[in-house]
Amino acid sequence: MLWSIKQAHVQRVNPMMASKARWLATEKLEDIIADRHSTTRGYGYLVSGNYPIENPVGGAPGFTRSVSINETRANLTSPGTGYKRVTVTVSWTDATSTNRSLSIATVLTDY
C-alpha cells in the first residue's frame, strides 16, 4: 500500500517539476530576447557573463538555471560573428532523487 502511495506521488510530482523547469527556461529565454531588442542593451549585451548561474532560481527552490551564449557564423557551428546561439538550461532533482535537466535554445542575430 505504501509503495502505491509513493508511486502515485512520484507520478504527480515529476511532471509538475518538468513543467516548472520548462517555464523557468522559457522565462529566462524571453528575458534574453527582450535584452536583444532593448535600445539600451542590444546584441552586444548578449554574453554569458551578463547572465550568471542562478542557484537556486529566485522563487523556485530546488531549481538551478544557467545560460550559455556562443557567437557563430550563419551555419551555427563555426566560430564567427553575427549570430548568437543562446541555450538556457534548468536542472533539478526529481521525486525519485534523479538529477534532471532541460535545455531550450534559440538563435539571435545582429541585424
C-alpha beads as a LAMMPS data file, in Angstrom:
LAMMPS data file: protein, C-alpha beads

111 atoms
110 bonds

1 atom types
1 bond types

-500.0 500.0 xlo xhi
-500.0 500.0 ylo yhi
-500.0 500.0 zlo zhi

Masses

1 110.0

Atoms # bond

1 1 1 0.000 0.000 0.000
2 1 1 2.758 2.466 0.915
3 1 1 4.582 1.681 -2.319
4 1 1 1.497 2.543 -4.367
5 1 1 1.047 5.819 -2.482
6 1 1 4.686 6.715 -3.129
7 1 1 4.340 5.850 -6.827
8 1 1 1.196 7.955 -7.112
9 1 1 3.089 10.873 -5.564
10 1 1 6.030 10.441 -7.946
11 1 1 3.726 10.248 -10.955
12 1 1 2.090 13.518 -9.890
13 1 1 5.191 15.432 -8.853
14 1 1 7.676 14.610 -11.633
15 1 1 5.552 16.023 -14.495
16 1 1 4.874 19.147 -12.423
17 1 1 8.597 19.658 -11.841
18 1 1 9.372 19.175 -15.543
19 1 1 6.655 21.673 -16.422
20 1 1 8.079 24.203 -13.965
21 1 1 11.552 23.676 -15.452
22 1 1 10.178 24.406 -18.949
23 1 1 8.522 27.555 -17.635
24 1 1 11.741 28.714 -15.915
25 1 1 13.807 28.105 -19.068
26 1 1 11.297 29.914 -21.268
27 1 1 11.101 32.823 -18.822
28 1 1 14.870 33.397 -18.986
29 1 1 14.943 32.991 -22.762
30 1 1 12.240 35.661 -23.065
31 1 1 14.313 37.986 -20.829
32 1 1 17.344 37.496 -23.081
33 1 1 15.300 38.136 -26.228
34 1 1 13.976 41.323 -24.602
35 1 1 17.571 42.389 -23.861
36 1 1 18.426 41.839 -27.540
37 1 1 15.634 44.170 -28.622
38 1 1 16.328 46.743 -25.897
39 1 1 17.645 50.109 -27.073
40 1 1 19.913 50.296 -24.007
41 1 1 21.307 46.746 -24.170
42 1 1 21.075 45.199 -27.625
43 1 1 23.093 42.494 -29.365
44 1 1 26.425 43.371 -27.744
45 1 1 24.994 42.798 -24.262
46 1 1 24.321 39.149 -25.033
47 1 1 27.275 37.425 -23.369
48 1 1 27.145 34.598 -20.843
49 1 1 28.757 36.787 -18.164
50 1 1 25.679 39.010 -18.048
51 1 1 23.526 36.024 -17.086
52 1 1 25.089 34.348 -14.024
53 1 1 24.045 30.919 -12.775
54 1 1 21.010 31.109 -10.502
55 1 1 21.244 28.517 -7.729
56 1 1 18.556 28.387 -6.583
57 1 1 16.353 30.225 -9.049
58 1 1 14.566 33.023 -7.187
59 1 1 11.104 31.854 -6.184
60 1 1 11.843 28.288 -7.287
61 1 1 13.909 26.462 -4.668
62 1 1 15.351 23.199 -5.903
63 1 1 15.971 24.511 -9.433
64 1 1 19.224 25.826 -10.926
65 1 1 19.288 27.892 -14.126
66 1 1 22.256 28.659 -16.372
67 1 1 22.759 30.463 -19.676
68 1 1 25.268 29.727 -22.433
69 1 1 25.755 32.182 -25.294
70 1 1 28.051 31.345 -28.219
71 1 1 28.651 33.585 -31.212
72 1 1 28.778 31.748 -34.527
73 1 1 28.594 32.123 -38.264
74 1 1 25.388 31.554 -40.195
75 1 1 25.972 27.772 -40.170
76 1 1 25.629 27.915 -36.335
77 1 1 28.598 25.582 -35.811
78 1 1 31.717 27.531 -36.846
79 1 1 33.120 30.379 -34.760
80 1 1 32.275 33.728 -36.250
81 1 1 30.076 36.761 -35.823
82 1 1 26.541 37.861 -36.493
83 1 1 24.670 35.005 -34.821
84 1 1 24.415 34.067 -31.157
85 1 1 23.149 30.678 -30.091
86 1 1 21.519 31.076 -26.671
87 1 1 20.880 27.999 -24.529
88 1 1 19.091 28.118 -21.180
89 1 1 19.433 25.013 -19.009
90 1 1 17.373 24.301 -15.900
91 1 1 18.434 21.497 -13.553
92 1 1 16.623 19.872 -10.637
93 1 1 16.346 16.643 -8.667
94 1 1 13.058 14.823 -9.211
95 1 1 10.918 12.901 -6.721
96 1 1 12.982 9.731 -7.296
97 1 1 16.230 11.615 -6.461
98 1 1 17.267 11.526 -10.121
99 1 1 19.141 14.572 -11.433
100 1 1 17.306 16.054 -14.407
101 1 1 17.956 18.919 -16.779
102 1 1 16.083 20.615 -19.570
103 1 1 17.564 22.951 -22.189
104 1 1 15.849 25.372 -24.542
105 1 1 17.787 27.208 -27.251
106 1 1 17.297 29.909 -29.850
107 1 1 19.415 31.967 -32.236
108 1 1 19.591 35.760 -32.132
109 1 1 21.141 37.852 -34.885
110 1 1 22.979 41.145 -35.219
111 1 1 20.778 42.999 -37.667

Bonds

1 1 1 2
2 1 2 3
3 1 3 4
4 1 4 5
5 1 5 6
6 1 6 7
7 1 7 8
8 1 8 9
9 1 9 10
10 1 10 11
11 1 11 12
12 1 12 13
13 1 13 14
14 1 14 15
15 1 15 16
16 1 16 17
17 1 17 18
18 1 18 19
19 1 19 20
20 1 20 21
21 1 21 22
22 1 22 23
23 1 23 24
24 1 24 25
25 1 25 26
26 1 26 27
27 1 27 28
28 1 28 29
29 1 29 30
30 1 30 31
31 1 31 32
32 1 32 33
33 1 33 34
34 1 34 35
35 1 35 36
36 1 36 37
37 1 37 38
38 1 38 39
39 1 39 40
40 1 40 41
41 1 41 42
42 1 42 43
43 1 43 44
44 1 44 45
45 1 45 46
46 1 46 47
47 1 47 48
48 1 48 49
49 1 49 50
50 1 50 51
51 1 51 52
52 1 52 53
53 1 53 54
54 1 54 55
55 1 55 56
56 1 56 57
57 1 57 58
58 1 58 59
59 1 59 60
60 1 60 61
61 1 61 62
62 1 62 63
63 1 63 64
64 1 64 65
65 1 65 66
66 1 66 67
67 1 67 68
68 1 68 69
69 1 69 70
70 1 70 71
71 1 71 72
72 1 72 73
73 1 73 74
74 1 74 75
75 1 75 76
76 1 76 77
77 1 77 78
78 1 78 79
79 1 79 80
80 1 80 81
81 1 81 82
82 1 82 83
83 1 83 84
84 1 84 85
85 1 85 86
86 1 86 87
87 1 87 88
88 1 88 89
89 1 89 90
90 1 90 91
91 1 91 92
92 1 92 93
93 1 93 94
94 1 94 95
95 1 95 96
96 1 96 97
97 1 97 98
98 1 98 99
99 1 99 100
100 1 100 101
101 1 101 102
102 1 102 103
103 1 103 104
104 1 104 105
105 1 105 106
106 1 106 107
107 1 107 108
108 1 108 109
109 1 109 110
110 1 110 111
